Amino acid sequence: MMLFALALLQVAPEIVVVAPPKATPQTPATIVVEPAAMFAAACDADADALVTRAELSACVARSFAGTDTAASGGASGSIGYLGYSDWALRWLGDRTALPAPYDVDRDGDNRITLVELQGQFARLFSRWDVNRDGALSRAELLTFKTRPIDANGPTTPVRPGGKPGGKPK
């Protein structure tokens, strides 16, 4: 009987819950692509890994044609800033991706036309076409960051005077 009583008094074994190990932080990217440059890369119609001005202009026209102009104010051939944010979400990946509607709307009428959107991408093309050969390579569409940056900002200390590489205080 005593043995039975001792068996009832036994405490259940302790259960230990172990959390998964912390993930190793990823090295911050130093090569990135702007949303508009990612869009431009997707405009390579003939799959030669180069995007010409004509390919980019035609691609912008196709993307704009797929935008519901009637839902964004109804003006024939134009979209409002809300319609532009829908376009940016679909084609650039985020409603607030650059170029901003204020940069695209060159006449300041709060409407964006195909001509204005193509003009903005023509300006971007000129900036990206570093070797001035009239075609954008993937290398020209990349942006190189000089300092690693994560969600909290620069990951390297800044020296007094704003130069990277100083000792933290």
C-alpha positions in Angstrom: 0.0 0.0 0.0 2.8 2.3 0.9 4.4 1.7 -2.5 1.1 2.7 -4.2 1.0 5.9 -2.2 4.5 6.8 -3.2 3.7 6.2 -6.8 0.8 8.6 -6.6 3.0 11.3 -5.0 5.6 11.2 -7.8 5.8 14.5 -9.6 5.4 14.5 -13.3 8.7 15.0 -15.1 9.6 18.6 -15.8 8.8 19.7 -19.3 11.3 22.1 -20.8 10.3 24.2 -23.8 13.3 25.3 -25.9 12.9 28.2 -28.3 14.4 27.9 -31.7 17.9 29.4 -32.0 18.1 33.0 -33.1 18.6 33.4 -36.8 22.0 34.6 -38.0 21.6 38.1 -39.2 21.9 38.5 -42.9 24.7 40.7 -44.3 23.1 44.0 -45.4 22.8 44.3 -49.1 25.2 46.7 -50.8 23.8 46.2 -54.3 20.2 47.0 -54.7 17.8 47.9 -57.5 15.4 50.8 -57.5 11.7 49.9 -58.1 11.6 51.9 -61.4 14.8 50.1 -62.5 13.3 46.8 -61.7 10.3 47.8 -63.9 12.7 48.8 -66.7 14.5 45.5 -66.5 11.2 43.7 -67.0 10.7 45.7 -70.2 13.2 43.7 -72.2 10.9 42.6 -75.0 13.4 40.6 -77.1 15.1 38.9 -74.1 18.6 40.1 -75.1 19.3 41.4 -71.5 19.2 45.0 -72.7 16.4 47.5 -72.6 16.2 50.1 -75.3 14.4 53.4 -75.1 11.8 52.0 -77.5 11.2 48.9 -75.4 10.9 51.0 -72.3 8.5 53.5 -73.8 6.3 50.6 -75.2 6.3 48.9 -71.9 5.3 52.1 -70.0 2.4 52.4 -72.5 1.3 48.9 -72.0 1.3 49.3 -68.2 -0.5 52.6 -68.4 -3.1 51.1 -70.7 -3.9 48.5 -68.1 -4.7 51.3 -65.6 -8.3 52.0 -65.0 -8.5 55.7 -66.0 -12.3 55.8 -65.5 -11.9 54.8 -61.8 -9.3 57.4 -61.2 -11.3 60.4 -62.2 -12.4 59.6 -65.7 -10.3 62.2 -67.6 -9.5 60.6 -70.9 -6.0 59.3 -71.0 -5.0 60.4 -67.5 -5.0 59.1 -64.0 -5.1 61.0 -60.6 -2.6 60.5 -57.9 -4.7 57.7 -56.3 -4.8 56.0 -59.7 -1.0 56.5 -60.0 -0.5 54.8 -56.5 -2.5 51.8 -57.8 -0.2 51.8 -60.9 2.9 52.0 -58.7 1.7 49.2 -56.5 1.1 46.9 -59.5 4.2 47.8 -61.5 6.8 49.1 -59.0 5.8 46.9 -56.0 4.6 49.6 -53.6 2.2 52.6 -53.6 5.0 54.9 -52.4 7.8 53.7 -54.6 9.6 56.3 -56.6 9.1 58.1 -58.9 6.5 59.9 -56.9 3.4 61.3 -58.7 4.6 64.8 -58.0 7.7 64.1 -60.0 5.8 62.6 -62.9 3.0 65.3 -63.1 5.1 67.9 -65.0 2.3 70.3 -65.6 1.0 70.2 -62.0 -2.6 69.6 -62.9 -2.9 66.6 -60.4 -3.3 64.3 -63.3 -0.8 62.0 -64.9 -0.9 61.3 -68.6 0.9 58.6 -70.6 3.2 61.3 -72.1 4.2 62.5 -68.6 4.8 58.9 -67.4 6.9 58.1 -70.6 8.8 61.4 -70.1 9.7 60.4 -66.5 11.0 57.1 -67.6 12.9 58.8 -70.5 14.6 61.0 -67.9 15.4 57.9 -65.8 16.7 56.1 -68.9 19.1 58.9 -69.4 20.4 58.7 -65.8 20.7 54.9 -65.9 22.4 54.7 -69.4 25.9 55.3 -68.0 27.8 54.3 -71.1 25.4 56.2 -73.4 25.0 53.3 -75.8 21.2 53.7 -76.0 20.5 50.4 -74.1 20.3 49.6 -70.4 22.2 46.6 -69.1 21.4 44.9 -65.9 24.6 46.3 -64.4 23.5 49.9 -65.3 20.2 49.3 -63.4 21.9 48.3 -60.2 22.6 50.8 -57.4 25.7 50.3 -55.2 25.5 51.5 -51.6 28.8 52.7 -50.2 27.8 51.8 -46.6 25.7 48.9 -45.5 22.2 50.0 -44.3 19.6 47.9 -42.6 16.2 48.8 -41.2 17.8 50.9 -38.4 20.0 52.9 -40.7 23.7 52.7 -41.4 25.4 49.7 -39.9 28.9 51.3 -39.7 29.7 54.2 -37.4 30.1 57.7 -38.7 33.2 59.7 -37.7 32.8 63.3 -36.6 32.3 65.4 -39.7 30.0 62.8 -41.2 32.6 60.4 -42.7 32.0 56.7 -42.3 34.4 54.5 -40.3 34.8 56.4 -37.1 34.9 54.9 -33.6 31.6 54.8 -31.8 31.3 57.0 -28.8 
